[in-house]
């Protein structure tokens, strides 16, 4: 019997996923409901066995389900604002649809997948390779790399059957399509949109292939089945693509430059998005954002989305005031640029014996980010009991 951190698999009491083994076990309960209760990364229990590049005879994490009914995932997977990071999936040995989920006809929401490495010779997408009858993917973000000789997209590979909806999702995945047994079809968000709807999504990862079906957002759009794209965007500079859809109508897609899609300019140029409760702008005046960045989803991991963009996320600590921000940006990476001593700016206000009405430095109750202190030192006057 499959084990989880808790729950019974119902909507009121979903199975709880806290380790890589729990995620692996989802394949044993494909019609049930799940909630991620912990970030999964290379430091999480079970990584070497289930998700490292040499796990499972070199296959890495083996995709959940396949497209042969009843092995399609038909349940609900709620990322709960958490992140799945550092996952490796190589589907070439088994020639299997490649992604965390091989086939989906259920619901996936509120999830970030970052720094994924995917290799495939069939259909591939970081989150899901193929989509079946019905279902939704909403409020999801993916980043990483894909190498594929088949159909590939940053978020999904192919919508193989009708009535599937992607809403409020974005992808920062570098995709390389290479010649194999079949011509590649490659898109920044999705490979082939044969059915279904894509709404309020965007893509920014680099997309390269020798094939003709290559788009900044979608590789191929099957006009005969009338799939829809509504209010979606792609970065013409970072994707290196001038069209949103490689083969098929470009309707519903808009190509923008990086500057037009970052910072406060995003809310103007991507005006169809809901910037009140779904997306949020990323501006360099924020505590932990070093430069204007792409919009992030409120319901997915903010840290994962910002971390995927080079040079954006983190705090350079040069004085005591910067150091004190650890309590306000707890998931961010902090880097000490120099020693912090009694002569460094902010010492008397933050860390000296007279700071905080004589208590000295106020302890940080919880810190989930990363502090790189090498080779700096920090001298703090602590009077209170920790």
Rosetta blueprint (number, residue, H / E / L):
1 X L
2 X L
3 X L
4 X L
5 X L
6 X E
7 X L
8 X L
9 X L
10 X L
11 X L
12 X L
13 X L
14 X L
15 X E
16 X E
17 X E
18 X L
19 X L
20 X H
21 X H
22 X H
23 X H
24 X H
25 X H
26 X H
27 X H
28 X H
29 X L
30 X L
31 X L
32 X L
33 X E
34 X E
35 X E
36 X E
37 X L
38 X L
39 X L
40 X E
41 X L
42 X L
43 X L
44 X L
45 X L
46 X L
47 X H
48 X H
49 X H
50 X H
51 X L
52 X L
53 X L
54 X L
55 X L
56 X H
57 X H
58 X H
59 X L
60 X E
61 X L
62 X L
63 X L
64 X E
65 X L
66 X L
67 X L
68 X L
69 X L
70 X L
71 X L
72 X L
73 X E
74 X L
75 X L
76 X E
77 X E
78 X E
79 X L
80 X L
81 X L
82 X L
83 X E
84 X E
85 X E
86 X L
87 X L
88 X E
89 X E
90 X E
91 X L
92 X L
93 X L
94 X L
95 X L
96 X L
97 X L
98 X E
99 X L
100 X L
101 X E
102 X E
103 X E
104 X E
105 X L
106 X L
107 X E
108 X E
109 X E
110 X E
111 X E
112 X E
113 X E
114 X E
115 X E
116 X E
117 X E
118 X E
119 X E
120 X E
121 X L
122 X L
123 X E
124 X E
125 X E
126 X L
127 X L
128 X E
129 X E
130 X E
131 X E
132 X L
133 X L
134 X L
135 X L
136 X E
137 X E
138 X E
139 X E
140 X E
141 X E
142 X E
143 X E
144 X E
145 X E
146 X E
147 X E
148 X E
149 X L
150 X L
151 X E
152 X E
153 X E
154 X L
155 X L
156 X E
157 X E
158 X E
159 X E
160 X L
161 X L
162 X L
163 X L
164 X L
165 X E
166 X E
167 X E
168 X E
169 X E
170 X E
171 X E
172 X E
173 X E
174 X E
175 X E
176 X E
177 X E
178 X L
179 X L
180 X L
181 X L
182 X L
183 X L
184 X L
185 X E
186 X E
187 X E
188 X L
189 X L
190 X E
191 X E
192 X E
193 X E
194 X L
195 X L
196 X L
197 X E
198 X E
199 X E
200 X L
201 X L
202 X E
203 X E
204 X L
205 X L
206 X L
207 X E
208 X E
209 X E
210 X L
211 X L
212 X L
213 X E
214 X E
215 X E
216 X L
217 X L
218 X E
219 X E
220 X E
221 X E
222 X L
223 X H
224 X H
225 X H
226 X L
227 X L
228 X E
229 X E
230 X E
231 X L
232 X E
233 X E
234 X E
235 X E
236 X L
237 X L
238 X L
239 X L
240 X L
241 X L
242 X L
243 X L
244 X L
245 X E
246 X E
247 X E
248 X L
249 X L
250 X L
251 X L
252 X L
253 X E
254 X E
255 X E
256 X E
257 X L
258 X H
259 X H
260 X H
261 X H
262 X E
263 X L
264 X L
265 X H
266 X H
267 X H
268 X H
269 X H
270 X L
271 X L
272 X L
273 X L
274 X L
275 X L
276 X L
277 X L
278 X L
279 X E
280 X E
281 X E
282 X E
283 X L
284 X L
285 X L
286 X L
287 X L
288 X L
289 X E
290 X L
291 X L
292 X L
293 X E
294 X E
295 X E
296 X E
297 X E
298 X L
299 X L
300 X L
301 X L
302 X H
303 X H
304 X H
305 X H
306 X H
307 X H
308 X L
309 X L
310 X L
311 X L
312 X L
313 X E
314 X L
315 X E
316 X E
317 X E
318 X L
319 X L
320 X H
321 X H
322 X H
323 X H
324 X H
325 X H
326 X H
327 X H
328 X L
329 X L
330 X L
331 X L
332 X L
333 X E
334 X E
335 X E
336 X E
337 X L
338 X L
339 X L
340 X E
341 X L
342 X L
343 X L
344 X L
345 X L
346 X L
347 X H
348 X H
349 X H
350 X H
351 X L
352 X L
353 X L
354 X L
355 X H
356 X H
357 X H
358 X H
359 X L
360 X E
361 X L
362 X L
363 X L
364 X L
365 X L
366 X L
367 X L
368 X L
369 X L
370 X E
371 X E
372 X E
373 X L
374 X L
375 X L
376 X L
377 X L
378 X E
379 X L
380 X L
381 X L
382 X E
383 X L
384 X L
385 X L
386 X L
